[in-house]
Amino acid sequence: MGGRPAQVHLAKLSLANFRNYASLSLGLQPGAVVLSGENGAGKTNLLEAVSFLSPGRGLRRATLEEVARIGSSDGFAVHAEIEGPYGSCRIGTGTAGAAPDGSEAARRVRINGDTPRSAEAMLDWLRVIWLTPTMDQLFTGPSADRRRFLDRLVLAIDPAHGRRAADYEKAMRSRNRLFADEVRDDAWFDAIETQMAETGVAIAAARGEMLRLLSAMIERLPAEGPFPKALLALEGSVDQAVARMPAVDAEEEFRSRLRAERPRDRAAGRALEGPHRSELLVRHAPKNMPAEHCSTGEQKALLVGLVLAHARLTAELSGMAPILLLDEISAHFDAGRRAALFDILEELNCQAFMTGTERALFSSLEGRAQFLTVSGGTVRSA
C-alpha cells in the first residue's frame, strides 16, 4: 500500500461548556488514544468535540443549543492545537460570545487567530472521520442516512462538496416554496431549476467519483483481510445520467425532467427526482450479498472495512492521515479482529480516538497507546 502517510494529531484539546464538560484542557499524544469509562461518563462527548474540528454538525448532528452545557449562558467553545506536515495550527470553534444582541447563536471558526471565509478551511489542516454505534443501522435504515454517510466521505477529500449540497438544498427549498405559494410563473421555476440542475449534477458527479476512487482502493487491499470488501454503486436518475453522458448534457436532462414533472411535484409539495433521492447500494463482496441481508456482525465488519478503506484514500489524496473517531469500536469484535484493527490503525499512521467501557478490550495496545479514564466530566491518565 506504499509508504505511511504524514500524521496529523491533536497535541492539545480544550473545552469550555461543551456537553458535560464545564472546562477541560487535555494533552494528547500521537497514535492511538483510548478513552475508557462507564456509560454516560462523557467519552462520546469528547469525540463529538473533536468532530467539530470539521465542517458540519458533528458526529451526533446536534443543534448548537444541544451541544452547549446545560446552564451555560455563553455558548460553548472547542480549541485544539494541531501538529501536522504543514506545521502547527490553532483551531477554535463554538458559539461562545457569538450573539451578544440576544439573537440565535451561530457557530464561528478561528484558525491561527483569523476568521476564515468558511468552515471548510479547517480541511486544509486536518480531516476527521468517525464511526459511531448509531451507524450500525446504516445498511438497514433510511436511504437518507446512507446519502449523508456518502456525502461525509466526499467532503473528506473534496472540501467544495459541502457548498454544493447547501446550494442545491437552498434552490430545492425555493422551488418547494413556489409550490406552496401557488406560484405559476414559469420564469421563476426555470431559474431555480437551472440552479438545481447545475448543482445537482455536480453533487452526483462528486459522489460517483468518490465511489470510483473508493472502489479502486478497496480492490487494492488484500483479498483475505480481517474486514470484508464492499461492492459499491449509486442508484438514481441523475447518477445514471452523469455516468453515461457529459455533465452539460446531464444538466439539460435533469432540468428538462424537473420542468416536465412540475405538476407531479406540485401535488407532492416537493421534488421527487434528484440527488436528494439517490440510493447508495452496498454489497458484501466475498458473499456477493446485499449488505442489508447480512448478519449484524457481518454488517459491522463491512462498515469498519469501508471506513478504513476511506481513511486510506483520504490519506493518499490529501497527503495527511485523517484523525479517526471510533466510538465503542471493540464491543462486537473478538480478540483477533480487535488486534487486526489496531494493527491497521498503526499502519495508517493516524491518531485514532477509541472509546469503550472496559480497558481490557484494548489490552493489545498496552505500551503503544495513550490510555485515559473518563468520569463525570473529568479526564485523567489511566
N, C-alpha and C positions, 0 to 999 in steps of 0.2 A: 504493500500500500504506500510505499515511498517513505520519505523522512517524516519525522514528527513535526506537526505544526507549531508555530510560536505560541507560547502560552500567554493568556491574559488572565489575571487574577485580581480579586479584590484583596487589597492589603489591609483595609480598614472599612468597617461598616458602622455608621452612626445613625440612630433613630431617635426621633422625638415625637411623642404622642401618636405612635403608629400601633394600631390594634391594642394589644395588652402591654405594650412597652411604653412606659412614661418617658424613659430615657435609657439609651444603650450606646456604648462605644465598645466595639469588638475588633480586636486584632486578628487577622486571618492569614493562613499560610497557603502557599500554592498546593495544588493537588487535591486530594480527597479531604472533605470536611464532613464529619459525621456528627449529626445532632440527635441526641437521644433524650428521652424523657417521656413522661406519661401523656396520654391523650389530653388535649386541651392546655398543655403547658406553654404553647407558643412556637412550636417547631415550624409549622407551616406558615405562621405569620412572618418568620424570618425569611423563608423562601419567597413569600409574596413581596416582601420589601425589596429583595434583590430583583425580582421580576419587574419592579417599577423602574429599573435602570434601562428599560427598553420601551419603545413606543407602545401605546395601548393601555388597557385597563388592568394589567397584571394577570397573574395565573388564576385568580378567582373571578375575574371580570366584575369586580365590585365597584360600586359608586364611590366617589371620593368621600362622601359623608360616612359611608360604612367603614372606610379604612381608618379614619381619624379615631383616636382613642375616646371612649365614652367619657364625657365630662370635659373634654378638651374644647376650649372656645377659640383656639387659634390655629386650627388645622393640624396637619402632620408634616413631617419632613424626613427625607431619606438622603443621607450623604454617603458617598463612597470615595475612597482613594484607590485608584486602579493602576496597576503596573502591566505593561504590555510591550509589544515590539515597537510601538511608536512613542515610548516613553511613559511618563507618569501623567495622570489626569485626575482631576477632581470633578465629580458629578454630583449635583444636588437636585432633588425634585420634591415636589409636595405642594401643599396648599397653605402652609404657614404664612400668615400676613398677606395672603393674595387678594383679599377682598375687604379692605378697610371700610368701604362705604356700605357694608352690610349686604351687598348683592351675593349671588351664589358664587362660591369659590371656584376657581379654575386651577388646574394643575400647571405648575411652572417648572421649567428646566433651566439649570445653570451649568455651564461647562467651563471649568477653569475661570470662574468668576464672570463669564459673559453669558448673555442670553442668546441662544441660537435661534435661527429662523423657525425651526420646528423641532419636535421631539425626535425626529428621525436622525438628527445629528448625533445622538448617542450611539448609533450604529457604527459611527466612524471609530469608536473606541472599544466597543465590546458587543458581542452577540449573546443573547441569553435564550436558552431552550429549556423547556420544562416538561415534566411528566408527573401527573397527579392521579390519585385514586379515582377521581371523577371521570378521567379519560378512559377508565376500564370499560365503560359502556360506549366507547366511540363507534364500534362497528355495529352495534345493535340499536343505538339511539337515533335521534332525528338527523336527517341529512344536513341540517344547518350546523350541527356540531362538527361534522366532517369537513364542510366548507371552511368553517372557522379554523380548524386544525390545519388544513391545507394552506390557508392564507397566512397563518403564522409561519409555516415552513418557507413560503415565498418571501415574506418580509425579512427573514433572517439573512437572505442573500440578495434581496432586491429592495433597498430602502424606499424606492418610489412607489412600491405596491400599496402602501397604506393610503397615500394620497389618491391614487386611482380609485380604490374602493370607496373612500369618502366622497369623492366627486360623483361616482356612479350612484351611491345611495342618495345623495342630495338631489340629483336630477330625477331619480325614480320617485322620491317623495314629492317633488314639484309636480310631476305628471299625475300622481295619485291625488294631489290636492285639486288639480284641474277637474278631475273626475268628480270629486266630492262637491266642488263648487258649480257643477253642471256647465262648465265652460265648453263651448263648441268651436272656438276659433282655431282653425287648422294651423295657422302660422305659429301660435304658441306651442302646439303639440309638435310641429315639425322641428322647431328649435330645440326643444327638450329631448326629443327622440334622437336627434343628431348627436347630442352630447352623450346620451345613453349608449348609442351605438359605438361611438369612438372609445369611451372609457370601458364599456362592457367587453369589447373585443380585446382591448389592451389587458384587461383582467384575465380573460380566457387564455390569451397568448402567454402571459406570465405563468399562469397555473400549468399550462401544457408544457412549457419549457422546464418548469420545476420537476414535473413527473418524468420528463425525458432524462434530465440530469440525475435525478434520484434513482431511476431505474438502472441507469448505466453504472452508478456507484454500487448499487445492490448486486449487479451482475459481476462486478469485480471482486466481491467478497468470496471467501472460501465456500465451496459447495456444502460442506458439512461444518456448521458452526453451532454455537450454543443457542442461537436465536434464529428462527426460520426466516427465509427470504420471503418478501412480499412481491406480488404482481399488482401493478397499479394502472388504473385507467380512469378517464373522465367521461361522464355521460351527460350530454346536454346539447341542445341545438346550436348554440353559439360555439361551444367547444368543438363540435364536429365540423362546423363551418371553418373555423380557424385552422383545423387540421388538414383541410382539403383545398383551401384556396388562399390567395394573398389577403393580407389584412384589410386592404382597401375594399376588396370585394366582399369580405365577410362583414364589414361595417355596413355596406349598402344592403346586404341581405337581411341583416338584423334590423336596420332602420325600416326597410320595407315591411318586414314582419310586424314590427311594432305599429306601424300605420294601419296595416290590414286588420290587426287584432284589437283596435281601439274599442269596437262595440263589445267584444267579449271582456276586455279588461275593464271597461266602464261598468259592466254588470257586476264584475267581481270586486271592483274598487281597488284593484292593484294589477301590476304587470304579471302575467302568467308565464312569460318567456324571458330568459336572460340568464346571465351567470349567477344570479341570486337563486336560481333553481337547479344549478348543476349538481351532479352527484359524483362523489369520489368513490370508486369501486376498488376494493382491496381483496386479494385472494392469497391464501396460504399456498405458496409455490410448491413446496415438497408434496403436499396432499392435493394440489390443484382444486382447492375447495374455497368457496366464498368465506371471508373472514367471519361473517355473522353466523355461519353454520358450525364454526369451530368451537371446541370446548373453551371454558373460561380461562383455563391455564394456557391453552394454545393462543388465544386472543391476546393475553398479556405478553407472552413471549414475542408474538408477532409485532405488537405495538412497540415494545422495547427495541427490537431489532430495527424497526422503521426509524425510530428516533435516533438510534446510534448511527445508522447509515446517513441520516440527515446531518448529524453532528460532523461526521467525516466530510461530507460535501461542503458544509458551511466553512469548515477549516480550510479546505482546499481552495475554495473560491475567494474567501475573504483574506486569506493569509494569516489567520489567527484562530486558535482553538476557541470554540464557544464555551461559555460558562453553563453548566448543566445543573438544573434543579430537579432532583429525583425524590419525590415525596413518597414515603412508605414503600420504597422500591424493592426491599428484600423480603417483604412479608410472605409472598406467594411462591418464592423460588427455593429450591433445595440448595444445599451447601455447594454442590458442584457448579450450579448455574450462577449462584451468587459470586463465587470465586472467578468464574469466567467473565462476569460483568465487570468486576473490579479490575481485572487484567486489561480489559478493553478500554476502560476509562483511563488507565495509566498509559496505555498505548496512544490514546487520543491526546495526551498531554494537557488535559483540561482540568480546570478547577471544578469539582463536582460536589455540590452540597446534597447530602443524603440524610433522610430522617428515618427514625424507627423508634419504637417503644423499648426495644431491647438492644443494648450494646452488643450482646453476644452474636447477633446476626451479622455483625461486621468484624468478627474476630480475625478473619484472614487479612484484615487491613492493619492489624496492630503493627506499629513501627513505621508505617508509611501513610498515615493519615492523621489529621488533627481531630481529636475527639472532644466534643463539647457537650455538657449536660444542660438541658433547658428545664427551667422550673419556675412557673408563676411570674413570667416577665423578667426573669434574670437568666444569664448565661454564664457558665463558669467552665474552666478547663477540667475535663474529666480525669 
